[in-house]
Each structure stands twice: as structure tokens, then as C-alpha cells.
Amino acid sequence: MSRTPMKLILTQEVTGLGAPGDVVEVAGGYGRNYLVPRGLAMRWTRGAEKQIDLIKRARAAHDIRGLDDARDAAKALATLPVGLQTRAGAGGRLFGSVGPADIASAVRAAGGPDLDKRRIVLRNPIKTVGSHQVTVRLHPEVSATLDVEVTGA
């Protein structure tokens, strides 16, 4: 198999790779099969390179507006009581698990901000009843810790 590197321009933030507007070099399969089809990146060409400035300017304007908003959202999330009720066994073990999409909808239901599930960081899926701490990446410079209370039904 060929491990020919592929040059891409990121259109969205990709954890561990870069931010929108960054030119990155990745393995060909990763770029062709994952990043490009999901709209996270576009192929690098001389014509597309001109769009980098537009993407970076839009990101800079968004980040400046977003930094203050992210700090406000972090303060709101720190005090927000988020509860999730799901089916659980007698020992407190859940049938299934609680993932980022479940947490995002629970935050929305609790009156919190509308979070993107890709911004919620879980080391491992939540599989037990109890209180769990979850990290939310609101901005490249701002992260918030959210307390989620999982109860069994």
C-alpha cells in the first residue's frame, strides 16, 4: 500500500491536526476517506490556496466574537445542573452508555447553550450511574468543566 502524503486545507477544526485555514499534510487514505468526505478539509490546489486567507479572516472575526461568548458560556456551564435519566441495572450499571450527543441534548434541556457534540470531550463513555465531570471545548483557548448527574430509571 502506498502511504503517499496528501496536502489539505482544513475547513473545520480537527482535534490534533489543526484549525480552519491550516494547510496540513496527512496520509492519503485519511484525507480521501475521512477528512474530505466529511467536509472537514478540502484538497490543496493553487486556486484553493487563495481561499485560505478568506477562511482565516472569517475564523479571526469569529474567534474574536467567540472568545467573549465562550467565556460567558463557560461560566454558565459551571453552574448549570445537568441531569440525565437512563435505564440502568440494579448495580448502577447502565444499559448502553451516555455519549456526547446525549450530554449535548441534556444541556439544551437544562436551559444551557446549544453545544456541538464534537466539542464535548469524554475520555470513556459514561456507563455508570452517578456524578461525572465532562470537558467541553468552547473555543481553542477556553474549556469548561460540566458536572453531569446520571440517574437510573
Order of alpha helices (4+ residues) and beta strands (2+ residues): beta-beta-beta-alpha-beta-beta-alpha-beta-beta-beta-beta
